[in-house]
Amino acid sequence: MYAIRIHAPGGTEALVYEDVPVPTPGVGEVRVKVVAAGVNFIDVYQRMGLYPVPLPFTLGQEAAGIVDTVGPEVTGFDPGDPVAYAFQPGAYAEYAIVPAAKLVRVPPTIDLSIAAAVMLQGLTAHYLTHSTFPLAAQHTALVHAAAGGVGLLLIQMAKLSGARVLGTVSTEEKAALARDAGADEVILYTQEDFTAAVRRLTDGRGVDVVYDSVGQTTFSGSLDCLCPRGYMVLFGQSSGPVAPFNLQELNSRGSLFITRPSLGHYVATRDELEGRVSDIVRWIEAGTLTVHIDRTLPLHAVAEAHQALESRATVGKVLLMP
Ligand code: NDP
């Protein structure tokens, strides 16, 4: 089968499309014939070596597809079942091995491309809005990179919770998409000081929570957007890692809270995973959650996918089709 592997960290030239043996599922594992694999920023970090991985490494953390065969002691899944999963490496391939505990069944109402597009980023948007800082009608949230894969889903879920949502984006085209997703106000942080804009749009109060996936270029300004006792949720670093930080600043800037969450800790049990997935499925079926697919590329065009994501040229989700 063909897969995309890295043998050493690097730029997009490190992505190797190669013929590798079809893997065999072990105890509790399922082999999935991948129909669509999601591209996520974590794949870029792993390719670059920012998040070290054992080499050679098959990239890709999420996919949807069809169960091909099941290993010993697997119950609840059979060959032919449509399934999806997130947070398990090896998705940039024709076949992937996935622990059954991480698989969810895709209902016939949901296309496998949509399922692949919503697993990792949808679960992330869900835990950020429902668990890390559970949003409610009295809250105002700031969402950076609001037209990104996570961003568009995060806005919609925040609006479903009744919160007021401010978003930041780099271009007018992205601003229109963020508004369509439900953002109440959109700030072009490439053209205007987003901290001043947030203060203006909140009558000087600041926001209750900032969902910051941009990191290096936004971190300090994000802290300045918060109201006293506000929550800084730093969940990514698309512009680069945040420099070491003096905790005393949380005191002087208003008794702030800060967290650096990871999806793995928010789908730690089967119940938690199924609970989040069932909300997402219900919203998609009801038409209250729209999944925006930016582009769909063949597996061998992975370099184009990474380059587009890294150069801020994408809105919503990028998929690879093996
Ligand atoms: P996005 O689709 O959001 O793409 C990244 C966006 O970040 C760009 O489109 C761009 O939007 C913005 N950005 C700002 N500065 C830069 C820069 N210098 N280089 C590149 N992009 C920049 O990606 P994803 O939805 O896949 O992921 C968003 C973030 O969320 C990532 O940092 C990812 O690691 C993180 N994440 C964290 C998870 C967790 O559990 N902690 C889980 C899932 C994702 P614009 O042009 O509008 O500025």
Residues whose N, C-alpha, C, O or C-beta is under 5 A from the ligand:
A	BS01	NDP	V39 N40 F41 I42 L120 T124 A145 G148 G149 V150 G151 T168 V169 S170 K174 S213 V214 F235 G236 Q237 S238 S239 P261 S262 L263 L309 E310 R312 T314 G316
